[in-house]
Amino acid sequence: MMFPNESSPHLKRFLRQPFGDETDPRGFWRLLLEHLQNMQVRNYAADTIRLRALYVRAFAVWCLERDIEQPALVTKPLLESFQRHLYRLRKANGKPLSWTSQSMHLQEVNQFFRYLVKMNHLPMNPASEIELPKRPKSLPKAILTEDEVERILAEPDTTTPRGLRDRAIFEVFYSCGVRRAELCRLRIDQVDVERRTIFIERGKGQKDRYVPIGLRALLWIARYVEHARDQLQLDGKEPTLFLAGDGKPINPDTLTEYARRYIVSAGVKKQGACHIFRHTMATMMLDNGADIRFIQAILGHERMETTQIYTRTSLRKLLEVHGATHPAEKPDEQPDGEAGS
């Protein structure tokens, strides 16, 4: 196991800056760095490592404010107090943390303590019996109509390199339903025009998959590569397809901001950004008769239960059945005695 000062630089970037006693081998800082290094060696995704660092750091700082300087001093009552803290916590906009966010905080802390027990830093896991908040089974907050999608896609100024890039990006989102991080990592050589697929390398869960892509999206990619990408590219060896103004791969958070702006400027009164295209694509394909198993493969869901959420937002068939079978929806019959009057 590497010592903290030998860890990859980006691990410390995930933690922002040291906290607590950096020299204490049993303190939060050193043990968390060791844990993240172990995750890196075991080929965990960078996003997974980042989230573990974010949530465990928040817990460690909360403990340090209460003079708890080592994980070994953490007890179940203390963790229950932290859980109540999360429940009462308010974000900058005054809203509470969602039940999902509260649960994620506690799950990541639990995983940290599980690691410490596994590596014999602790005799037992104080978080093992913490009851997590029950997550609501919510539906996607917004689904776009075909008209709304076309209005959003028409917003980028395709006479400029960045506008042409953005049109190609959102055509890919709409056609493939990929996650924003997957799109930001997409390389030119992973677009197969002949087979009409894109290759998603190490998507969520470190899993590879092929995703079908429509001809219209391929044509916009071709226009972007032919007329705009060279104007954004500074390093001739950069393989990433979609580039920012500095010639580097576009940042996922930046992409989210672009999506929000285009949705607002298109006059669409629905909340969402990149992920709204993923929800929309899945729902529309189900409405048009696609088998849910194919939707699962396209979206890269490990469990069918995750994909089945779209069966609850796909309304076209439900409306057809309702209209055809509900008594109140049948054509009104003429009252007796009025025929021929």
C-alpha positions as CSV (number, residue, x, y, z in Angstrom):
1,M,0.0,0.0,0.0
2,M,1.3,3.4,-0.9
3,F,1.7,6.1,1.7
4,P,-0.4,9.3,1.2
5,N,2.4,11.4,0.0
6,E,3.0,8.8,-2.8
7,S,-0.6,8.8,-3.9
8,S,-1.7,10.0,-7.3
9,P,-2.0,13.8,-7.3
10,H,-5.7,13.7,-8.4
11,L,-6.6,11.8,-5.2
12,K,-5.6,14.8,-3.1
13,R,-7.5,17.0,-5.6
14,F,-10.7,15.0,-4.8
15,L,-10.1,15.9,-1.1
16,R,-9.5,19.6,-1.9
17,Q,-7.1,20.2,1.0
18,P,-5.8,18.3,4.1
19,F,-8.0,18.2,7.2
20,G,-7.3,17.1,10.7
21,D,-3.8,15.9,11.7
22,E,-2.1,14.9,8.4
23,T,0.6,13.1,10.3
24,D,-1.7,10.8,12.4
25,P,-1.6,7.3,10.7
26,R,-4.9,6.6,12.4
27,G,-6.5,9.9,11.6
28,F,-9.2,10.6,9.0
29,W,-6.9,12.2,6.5
30,R,-4.4,9.4,6.2
31,L,-6.9,6.6,6.3
32,L,-9.2,8.1,3.7
33,L,-6.2,8.7,1.4
34,E,-5.3,5.0,1.9
35,H,-8.9,4.0,1.1
36,L,-9.0,6.0,-2.1
37,Q,-5.7,4.6,-3.2
38,N,-7.0,1.1,-2.6
39,M,-10.0,1.9,-4.8
40,Q,-7.8,3.3,-7.5
41,V,-5.6,0.1,-7.5
42,R,-8.8,-2.0,-7.7
43,N,-9.8,-0.1,-10.9
44,Y,-12.8,1.8,-9.5
45,A,-14.2,4.5,-11.8
46,A,-12.8,8.0,-11.1
47,D,-16.4,9.3,-10.5
48,T,-16.9,6.6,-7.8
49,I,-13.7,7.6,-6.1
50,R,-14.6,11.3,-6.3
51,L,-18.0,10.7,-4.7
52,R,-16.5,8.5,-1.9
53,A,-13.9,11.3,-1.2
54,L,-16.6,14.0,-1.2
55,Y,-19.0,12.3,1.2
56,V,-16.5,10.8,3.6
57,R,-14.6,14.1,3.8
58,A,-17.9,15.9,4.7
59,F,-18.4,13.4,7.5
60,A,-14.8,13.6,8.7
61,V,-14.9,17.4,8.9
62,W,-18.2,17.2,10.8
63,C,-16.5,14.8,13.3
64,L,-13.4,17.1,13.6
65,E,-15.7,20.0,14.5
66,R,-16.8,17.8,17.5
67,D,-13.2,16.9,18.4
68,I,-13.5,13.4,17.0
69,E,-10.1,13.1,15.2
70,Q,-9.9,9.4,14.4
71,P,-12.4,6.9,12.8
72,A,-11.8,4.6,15.8
73,L,-13.5,7.1,18.0
74,V,-16.7,7.0,16.0
75,T,-19.7,5.3,17.6
76,K,-23.2,4.3,16.4
77,P,-24.8,7.1,18.5
78,L,-22.4,9.6,16.8
79,L,-23.4,8.3,13.3
80,E,-27.1,8.6,14.3
81,S,-26.4,12.2,15.3
82,F,-24.8,12.8,11.9
83,Q,-27.9,11.3,10.2
84,R,-30.0,13.8,12.1
85,H,-27.6,16.6,11.0
86,L,-28.1,15.6,7.3
87,Y,-31.9,15.7,7.8
88,R,-31.8,19.2,9.2
89,L,-29.1,20.5,6.8
90,R,-30.2,23.1,4.3
91,K,-28.5,23.9,0.9
92,A,-27.6,27.4,-0.2
93,N,-31.0,27.7,-1.8
94,G,-32.7,26.9,1.6
95,K,-33.9,23.5,0.5
96,P,-33.2,20.3,2.4
97,L,-31.0,17.5,1.1
98,S,-33.1,15.0,-0.9
99,W,-33.7,11.6,0.7
100,T,-31.4,10.2,-2.0
101,S,-28.6,12.5,-1.1
102,Q,-28.9,11.8,2.6
103,S,-28.8,8.0,1.8
104,M,-25.8,8.4,-0.4
105,H,-23.9,10.3,2.4
106,L,-24.5,7.4,4.8
107,Q,-23.8,4.7,2.3
108,E,-20.4,6.1,1.4
109,V,-19.5,6.5,5.0
110,N,-20.5,2.9,5.6
111,Q,-18.3,1.8,2.8
112,F,-15.4,3.7,4.3
113,F,-15.8,1.9,7.6
114,R,-16.2,-1.4,5.9
115,Y,-12.8,-0.9,4.3
116,L,-11.3,0.0,7.7
117,V,-12.6,-3.2,9.2
118,K,-11.4,-5.3,6.3
119,M,-7.9,-3.8,6.6
120,N,-7.9,-4.4,10.4
121,H,-7.8,-0.7,11.2
122,L,-11.0,-1.2,13.2
123,P,-12.5,-4.2,15.0
124,M,-16.0,-3.5,13.9
125,N,-18.1,-1.2,11.7
126,P,-20.1,1.4,13.7
127,A,-22.2,2.2,10.7
128,S,-23.3,-1.4,9.9
129,E,-26.6,-1.1,11.7
130,I,-27.5,2.5,10.6
131,E,-31.0,2.4,9.0
132,L,-30.8,4.4,5.7
133,P,-33.6,6.7,4.7
134,K,-36.2,5.1,2.4
135,R,-35.7,6.5,-1.1
136,P,-38.8,7.6,-2.8
137,K,-39.5,5.8,-6.1
138,S,-39.8,9.0,-8.1
139,L,-40.4,9.3,-11.8
140,P,-38.3,11.4,-14.2
141,K,-39.3,15.0,-13.5
142,A,-39.7,16.0,-17.1
143,I,-40.1,14.3,-20.5
144,L,-39.9,16.4,-23.7
145,T,-42.3,16.2,-26.5
146,E,-41.0,15.8,-30.1
147,D,-41.8,19.4,-30.8
148,E,-39.9,20.6,-27.7
149,V,-36.9,18.5,-28.7
150,E,-36.8,20.0,-32.2
151,R,-37.1,23.5,-30.8
152,I,-34.1,22.9,-28.5
153,L,-32.0,21.3,-31.2
154,A,-32.7,24.4,-33.4
155,E,-31.3,26.8,-30.8
156,P,-27.5,26.4,-31.4
157,D,-26.1,28.8,-34.0
158,T,-24.7,26.3,-36.5
159,T,-22.9,29.0,-38.4
160,T,-20.3,29.0,-35.6
161,P,-17.9,26.2,-34.6
162,R,-19.3,26.0,-31.1
163,G,-22.9,26.1,-32.2
164,L,-22.2,23.3,-34.7
165,R,-20.5,21.3,-32.0
166,D,-23.5,21.9,-29.6
167,R,-26.0,20.8,-32.3
168,A,-24.0,17.6,-32.9
169,I,-23.8,17.0,-29.1
170,F,-27.5,17.2,-28.5
171,E,-28.3,15.2,-31.6
172,V,-26.2,12.4,-30.0
173,F,-28.0,12.8,-26.7
174,Y,-31.4,12.6,-28.3
175,S,-30.4,9.7,-30.6
176,C,-28.5,7.5,-28.1
177,G,-29.5,8.5,-24.6
178,V,-25.9,8.3,-23.3
179,R,-24.9,9.9,-20.0
180,R,-23.1,13.2,-20.2
181,A,-19.8,11.8,-18.9
182,E,-20.0,9.1,-21.5
183,L,-20.4,11.7,-24.2
184,C,-17.6,13.9,-22.9
185,R,-15.2,10.9,-23.1
186,L,-16.3,9.8,-26.6
187,R,-13.5,9.5,-29.1
188,I,-13.6,9.9,-32.8
189,D,-12.6,6.4,-33.4
190,Q,-15.5,5.1,-31.3
191,V,-18.0,6.4,-33.8
192,D,-18.7,3.6,-36.4
193,V,-20.5,5.1,-39.3
194,E,-20.8,1.9,-41.2
195,R,-22.4,0.0,-38.3
196,R,-24.3,3.0,-37.1
197,T,-23.1,2.6,-33.5
198,I,-20.9,4.4,-30.9
199,F,-18.7,2.5,-28.5
200,I,-19.1,3.5,-24.9
201,E,-15.9,2.5,-23.1
202,R,-16.0,2.0,-19.4
203,G,-19.4,3.5,-18.8
204,K,-21.1,3.4,-15.4
205,G,-19.9,0.4,-13.5
206,Q,-16.8,0.2,-15.7
207,K,-18.8,-1.6,-18.4
208,D,-18.3,-1.3,-22.1
209,R,-21.3,-1.3,-24.5
210,Y,-22.3,-0.5,-28.1
211,V,-25.1,1.9,-28.6
212,P,-27.0,2.4,-31.9
213,I,-27.0,5.9,-33.3
214,G,-29.3,7.4,-35.9
215,L,-28.4,8.6,-39.3
216,R,-29.3,12.2,-38.5
217,A,-27.0,12.3,-35.5
218,L,-24.2,10.8,-37.6
219,L,-24.7,13.5,-40.3
220,W,-24.4,16.3,-37.6
221,I,-21.3,14.7,-36.3
222,A,-19.8,14.6,-39.8
223,R,-20.6,18.3,-40.3
224,Y,-19.0,19.2,-36.9
225,V,-15.8,17.1,-37.7
226,E,-15.5,18.6,-41.2
227,H,-16.3,22.2,-40.5
228,A,-15.8,23.0,-36.8
229,R,-13.6,20.5,-34.8
230,D,-10.3,21.7,-36.4
231,Q,-11.1,25.2,-35.3
232,L,-11.4,24.1,-31.7
233,Q,-8.5,21.6,-31.7
234,L,-5.2,22.8,-30.4
235,D,-3.4,19.5,-29.9
236,G,-3.4,17.5,-33.1
237,K,-3.2,14.3,-31.1
238,E,-6.3,14.9,-29.0
239,P,-8.6,12.0,-29.8
240,T,-11.8,13.2,-28.0
241,L,-14.6,14.0,-30.3
242,F,-16.2,17.0,-28.7
243,L,-13.8,19.8,-27.7
244,A,-14.1,22.9,-25.6
245,G,-12.8,26.3,-26.6
246,D,-9.4,25.5,-25.1
247,G,-9.0,22.4,-27.3
248,K,-9.5,20.0,-24.4
249,P,-12.4,17.6,-23.8
250,I,-15.6,19.4,-22.9
251,N,-16.4,19.4,-19.2
252,P,-19.6,17.6,-18.1
253,D,-20.6,20.5,-15.8
254,T,-20.1,22.9,-18.6
255,L,-22.2,20.8,-20.9
256,T,-25.0,20.8,-18.3
257,E,-25.0,24.6,-18.2
258,Y,-25.1,24.7,-22.0
259,A,-28.1,22.3,-22.1
260,R,-30.0,24.4,-19.5
261,R,-29.4,27.6,-21.5
262,Y,-30.7,26.1,-24.7
263,I,-33.8,24.6,-23.0
264,V,-34.6,28.1,-21.6
265,S,-33.9,29.9,-24.8
266,A,-36.2,27.5,-26.7
267,G,-39.0,28.5,-24.4
268,V,-39.4,25.0,-22.9
269,K,-40.8,25.3,-19.4
270,K,-39.4,22.1,-18.1
271,Q,-36.6,21.5,-15.6
272,G,-33.6,19.5,-16.8
273,A,-30.4,19.5,-18.8
274,C,-28.5,16.6,-20.4
275,H,-30.3,13.8,-18.7
276,I,-33.7,15.0,-19.9
277,F,-32.7,13.8,-23.4
278,R,-32.0,10.3,-21.9
279,H,-35.4,10.2,-20.2
280,T,-37.1,11.5,-23.4
281,M,-35.4,9.0,-25.7
282,A,-36.3,6.0,-23.5
283,T,-39.9,7.1,-23.1
284,M,-40.4,7.8,-26.8
285,M,-39.0,4.5,-27.9
286,L,-41.2,2.6,-25.4
287,D,-44.2,4.6,-26.6
288,N,-43.4,3.4,-30.2
289,G,-43.2,-0.2,-29.3
290,A,-39.5,-0.9,-28.3
291,D,-38.9,-3.9,-26.1
292,I,-37.8,-2.8,-22.6
293,R,-34.9,-5.2,-22.8
294,F,-33.4,-3.3,-25.7
295,I,-33.9,0.0,-23.9
296,Q,-32.0,-1.5,-20.9
297,A,-29.1,-2.5,-23.2
298,I,-29.0,1.0,-24.8
299,L,-29.1,2.9,-21.6
300,G,-26.5,0.5,-19.9
301,H,-28.7,-0.3,-16.9
302,E,-27.4,-3.2,-14.9
303,R,-30.8,-4.0,-13.4
304,M,-34.1,-4.2,-15.3
305,E,-35.8,-2.5,-12.3
306,T,-33.9,0.7,-13.2
307,T,-35.2,0.6,-16.8
308,Q,-38.8,-0.2,-15.7
309,I,-39.2,3.4,-14.4
310,Y,-39.8,4.4,-18.0
311,T,-42.8,2.0,-18.3
312,R,-44.5,4.3,-15.8
313,T,-43.8,7.4,-17.9
314,S,-44.7,5.9,-21.2
315,L,-48.3,6.9,-21.5
316,R,-49.3,6.4,-25.1
317,K,-50.4,2.8,-24.8
318,L,-52.1,3.4,-21.5
319,L,-54.1,6.2,-23.0
320,E,-55.1,4.0,-26.0
321,V,-56.2,1.2,-23.7
322,H,-58.1,3.6,-21.5
323,G,-59.9,5.2,-24.4
324,A,-60.8,1.9,-25.9
325,T,-62.1,0.2,-22.8
326,H,-63.3,2.7,-20.3
327,P,-67.1,3.0,-20.3
328,A,-67.2,6.7,-20.1
329,E,-65.0,7.0,-23.3
330,K,-67.4,5.0,-25.5
331,P,-69.4,7.1,-28.0
332,D,-72.7,8.3,-26.5
333,E,-75.7,6.3,-27.6
334,Q,-78.9,8.2,-28.5
335,P,-81.6,8.1,-25.8
336,D,-84.6,5.9,-26.6
337,G,-87.3,7.6,-28.7
338,E,-85.0,10.1,-30.3
339,A,-83.9,8.0,-33.3
340,G,-85.2,9.4,-36.5
341,S,-86.5,12.6,-35.0
